[in-house]
Amino acid sequence: MRCFLAAFCVFSTILLHLLSATTASVTRPRGVDLRNIGFYDPAKPFVCLDSKKKIDFSQVNDDYCDCEDGTDEPGTAACAVGKFFCEDSGYVSKLIPSSRVNDAICDCCDGSDEYASSTKCPNDCMERGRQMREERERMRKLVQEGQGMRQKMAEEGQVLKRDKQARLEQLEKERAELELKDEELQRRKEEAERPEKEAKEKHEKTWKDVKERLRQEKEQGEAKELFTSIDTNQNLHLEAHELAVRTEYEKLANNDGEFSEEEAKEILGEAYVTFQGFLDTVWPKLRDTFRDHAAAPADSNADPDSQEEKKDDVRTHAKDEDDLPMPEYDEDTKHLIEVANKAREEYEEVSQQLKKIDNELSTIRKHMDLDLGTEREFAPLQGRCFEYTDREYIYSLCPFDRVSQRQKSGGGDTSLGTWSRWVAVGTNQHGAMMFEHGLRCWNGPDRSVKVHISCGTEDRVTAVSEVQRCEYEYQFESPAACHPDHLHSHRIADEL
């Protein structure tokens, strides 16, 4: 680096000597850029730099615009497109629009732009140059220090990559072995579940048959009770005139307040029925009314709500009798269930191990696929978060993951975006980070953040601003950004 700076200094010295020699041999009109001094020779006509129009040299800086490109009036405000050269010796030379010449505002640090105005401009170029050199020296030292830190971060990133690669290979090997074991355990599980399923289905079918038999016996008992109560002459035939006196069943006819034998006959389907006929065709019609009537209190003035609750109890009781707990499985079935349970547990254990490995593999592959810098110098930033607090909000930056904000007064985080990509800044392909698809603004776009990264000796967010509605910019410093190219940006020009 010292050699480079020395060569640069020699080059700067030679350039200054050449410019000085040229300036000495040719009188430079006011406001002419040193790079264009060769075009301004008082002994020759002046040629407009763009149009090649020739004019007498006396017309240069005569406060009248002769050239369309304004090159004949660099030292006056006559041409709207003219440029005035601020030499600013001791600081940084620059071009300003000629319209600013003698406008009573000091644009050149040497005051040369206000040569004929009432404003007296101090020449503070040397002081500005001193401050600039101090700042550049500070930045040079900062970059040098940051470079060493960046190198350590890059080394850490490379170690992390090797560790991740080794772990990836180990997990892939473990997964291949587990996958074979998983397939074998799945086969065993399926073999154990087949006899288990058959035995359980057989047991459950037997129990279903038992419940159906119990239900039928119960139905027959209730039907027999009703049949006997209606068959008042006990001739084992239920006749229409016997049913007609049971007014609680009149609602099954036309519910007109009278229950005739004809209406009773319509319910029976014929003049009389035997018990079997009653059970098959009549009982299904009378069952609910019978059960409601059985639940009704003898007192007709009883509370309707309590009467309805009693009816519900009777119906529920009828259902509960059918919902008896299934008997335990026999010993053979219990053994089959035990064997199948063990096979399921072994298979589930290996499946969970596979799932855990797959999740870790996915995380490692995502890390390996990330662009973490030319030398993986940004790798140590992954998994970390940094905060910045202003008057109202606390902003968070988690590189390669997410950005958010929350109010200082409390509340949850508002997503400003998730990691999207790198954004090039000039030739620096890792100049800024882009986070997109944050929480959508009210009647606006999704929130997004562009994180500008600059060289610094510590990782920190230095500023946050909302440059447009719902579009934010973070300023982030990190040694990872102290690339050797920064030295070129901050070299001190000896000609200052």
SEMI-940532 format. One record per residue (C-alpha): x, y, z; residue in one letter. Coordinates in steps of 0.5 Angstrom, whole numbers, plus 2048, in hexadecimal, padded with zeros to 3 digits. Each point is the difference from the previous one (the first is absolute). Layout:
BEGIN
XYZa;...
This chain:
BEGIN
800800800m;806805802r;8037FE7F9c;7F98027FDf;7FF806803l;8088027FFa;7FE7FF7F8a;7FA804801f;803806803c;8068007FAv;7FA8007FBf;7FD806804s;806804800t;8017FF7F9i;7F98027FEl;801806804l;8068027FDh;7FD7FF7F9l;7FA804801l;805805803s;8048017FAa;7FA8007FCt;7FD806804t;806803800a;8018007F8s;7F88027FFv;7FC805803t;7FA7FD803r;7FA8047FFp;7FC800807r;7FB7FA801g;8047FB7FBv;8007F9802d;8087FE801l;7FE7FA7FBr;7FE8057FBn;806805800i;8037FE7FAg;7F98027FCf;801807802y;8068037FDd;8008087FFp;8048007FAa;7FB7FC7FCk;7F88017FFp;7FC7FC805f;7FC7FA7FDv;7FA7FE804c;8017F9803l;7FA7FD7FDd;7FE8037FAs;8078027FDk;7FD8077FFk;806805800k;800807803i;805805802d;8047FE807f;7FE807802s;7F97FE800q;8027FB806v;7FD802806n;7FD8067FDd;7F97FF804d;7FD7FE7F9y;7FE7F97FFc;8037FE7F9d;8017F8800c;7FA7FC801e;8037FC805d;802806804g;8087FF800t;8018077FEd;7FE802806e;8027FC806p;802806804g;7F9804800t;7F97FE801a;7FE8027F8a;7FF7F87FEc;7FB7FC803a;8037FA7FFv;807802802g;8057FD805k;804804805f;8077FD802f;801801808c;8087FE801e;7FF800807d;8077FF801s;8017FC807g;7FA7FD7FFy;7FC7FC7FBv;7FF8047F9s;7F98007FDk;7FB8027FAl;7FA805802i;7FB8027FBp;8028077FEs;7F9803802s;803800807r;8068057FEv;7FF806804n;7F97FE803d;803803807a;8007F9802i;8077FC801c;8007FA7FDd;8087FF7FFc;8047FF806c;8058057FEd;7FA8057FEg;8028017F9s;7F97FF7FDd;7FE807804e;8068047FDy;7FB8067FEa;7FB800805s;7FF803806s;8017FA804t;8077FF803k;8017F9800c;8067FD805p;8057FB7FDn;7FF7FA805d;8027FB7FBc;8067FE804m;7FC7FF806e;7FB7FC7FDr;8067FC7FDg;8037FF807r;7F97FD802q;7FF7FC7FAm;8077FD801r;7FF7FE807e;7F97FD7FEe;8037FC7FBr;8067FE805e;7FB7FE805r;7FC7FC7FBm;8077FD7FDr;8017FE807k;7F97FD801l;8007FC7FAv;8077FD802q;7FE7FE807e;7F97FE7FDg;8047FC7FAq;8037FC806g;7FA7FE803m;7FD7FF7F9r;8057FB7FFq;7FE7FC807k;7F98007FEm;8027FD7F9a;8047FB804e;7FA7FF804e;7FB7FF7FAg;8057FB7FDq;8007FC806v;7F9800801l;7FF7FE7F9k;8057FA801r;7FC7FE806d;7F98017FDk;8037FB7FAq;8037FB805a;7F9800804r;7FC8007F9l;8047F97FEe;7FF7FD807q;7F9801800l;7FF7FE7F9e;8047F9802k;7FB800806e;7FA8017FCr;8027FB7FBa;8017FB806e;7F9802803l;7FC8007FAe;8027F87FFl;7FE7FF807k;7FA8047FFd;7FD7FC7FAe;8027FA804e;7FC802806l;7FA8027FCq;8007F97FDr;8007FD807r;7FA805802k;7FC7FF7FBe;8017F8801e;7FE801807a;7FA8047FFe;7FD7FC7FBr;7FE7FA805p;7FF806805e;7FB8037FCk;7FC7F97FEe;8007FE808a;7FD807802k;7FB8007FAe;7FE7F9802k;7FF802807h;7FC8077FFe;7FC7FC7FBk;7FE7FB805t;7FE806805w;7FC8037FBk;7FC7FA7FFd;7FF800808v;7FE807800k;7FB7FF7FAe;7FD7FA804r;800804806l;7FC8067FCr;7FB7FB7FDq;7FF7FD807e;7FF806803k;7FB8037FAe;7FC7F9801q;7FF801807g;7FE8077FFe;7FB7FE7FBa;7FE7FA804k;7FE805805e;7FC8057FCl;7FD7FA7FCf;7FD7FD807t;7FE807803s;7FC8017F9i;7FD7F9800d;7FB801805t;7FC7F97FEn;8077FC801q;7FE7FD7F9n;8078017FDl;7FD8047FBh;801808800l;7F98027FDe;7FE8077FEa;7FB802805h;8057FE805e;8058057FDl;7FB8057FFa;7FF801808v;808802801r;7FF8077FEt;807802801e;8017FC7F9y;7FB8057FCe;8058057FEk;8037FA7FBl;7F98017FDa;7FD8077FEn;801803807n;7F9803800d;7FF7FE807g;7FC7FA7FFe;8037F97FFf;7FB7FB7FCs;8007F97FFe;8018027F8e;806804802e;8037FA804a;7FF7FB7FBk;8048057FBe;8067FF805i;7FF7F9801l;7FF7FF7F8g;7FB7FB801e;7FA7FF806a;8057FC804y;8077FE801v;8047FA803t;806802805f;8057FE7FAq;7FC8047FBg;800806805f;8077FF801l;8028017F9d;7FB8057FEt;7FD804805v;805800806w;8058057FCp;7FA8057FFk;7FE7FF808l;807800803r;802807801d;7F9802802t;8007FA805f;807802803r;7FD807800d;7FA7FE804h;8047FC804a;804806802a;7FA804801a;7FE802808p;7FA7FE803a;7FE807802d;7FE8047FAs;801806803n;8087FE800a;8058057FEd;8017FF7F8p;807802800d;8017FA806s;7FC7FC7FCq;8048017F9e;8067FE804e;7FD7FA803k;7FF7FE7F9k;8078017FEd;8027FC805d;7FC7FA7FEv;8038017F9r;807800802t;7FF7FA805h;7FD7FC7FAa;8068027FCk;8057FF806d;7FE7F9800e;8027FF7F9d;807804802d;8037FA804l;807800801p;8047FB7FBm;8037FA804p;807800801e;8047FC7FAy;8017F9801d;8087FE802e;8027FE7F9d;7FD8077FDt;804803806k;8067FD7FEh;7FF8027F8l;7FF807802i;806800805e;8047FD7FAv;7FD8067FBa;801805805n;8087FF801k;8017FF7F9a;7FC8077FFr;804803805e;8077FE7FDe;7FE8027F9y;7FD807803e;807801804e;8047FF7F9v;7FB8047FCs;801806805q;8087FF800q;7FF8007F8l;7FC807801k;805803804k;8067FE7FCi;7FC8037FAd;7FE806803n;808801802e;8027FE7F9l;7FB8067FDs;803805805t;8077FE7FEi;7FE8007F9r;7FD807800k;806803804h;8057FD7FAm;7FC8037FBd;800807803l;8058057FCd;804802807l;8058047FCg;8067FE7FCt;8047FD805e;7F97FF805r;802806804e;7F9801801f;7FF7F9803a;801802808p;7FA8057FFl;7FB7FA7FFq;7FC7FF806g;801806803r;7FC806801c;801808801f;7FC805802e;7FF8087FFy;7FC804804t;7FD8077FEd;7FB805804r;7FA7FB7FEe;8027F97FEy;8057FB801i;8037FD7F9y;8027F9800s;8057FD7FAl;8017F8800c;8058007FAp;7FE7FA7FBf;7F97FF804d;7FC806801r;7FF808802v;7FA803805s;7FE805804q;7FC801807r;7FE806803q;804802806k;7FA801804s;7FF7F87FFg;7FC7FC7FCg;8027FA7FBg;8058007FAd;7FE8037F9t;8037FC7FBs;8048057FBl;8027FA7FCg;8047FA7FFt;8067FE7FDw;8008017F8s;8078017FDr;8068047FFw;8008077FDv;8068027FCa;803807802v;8058027FAg;8057FA7FFt;7FE7FE807n;7FC7FA7FFq;7FF7FF808h;7FE808801g;7F97FF802a;7FB7FB803m;7F98007FEm;7FA7FE804f;7F97FF7FDe;7F97FE801h;7FF803807g;7F9802803l;7FC8047FBr;7FF807801c;7F9803800w;7FE8017F9n;8077FF7FEg;8057FC7FEp;8047FA804d;805803805r;8077FF7FEs;807802802v;8078017FDk;8067FF804v;8068047FEh;8067FD803i;807804801s;8067FE804c;801801807g;8037FD806t;7FA7FD803e;7F97FD7FDd;7FB805802r;7FA8047FDv;8028077FFt;7FA8037FDa;7F97FF7FEv;7FB8047FBs;7FA7FF7FCe;8028037FAv;7F97FF7FDq;7F97FD802r;8027F9803c;8078007FDe;805800805y;808801800e;8047FE805y;808802801q;8047FA803f;807800801e;8047F9801s;8077FE7FFp;7FE7FB7FBa;7FF8067FBa;807802801c;8037FD7F9h;8078027FEp;7FC8047FAd;7FE805806h;808802800l;7FF8037F9h;7FA804802s;804803806h;8078017FDr;802807802i;8028047FAa;807804801d;7FE8057FBe;7FC803806l;
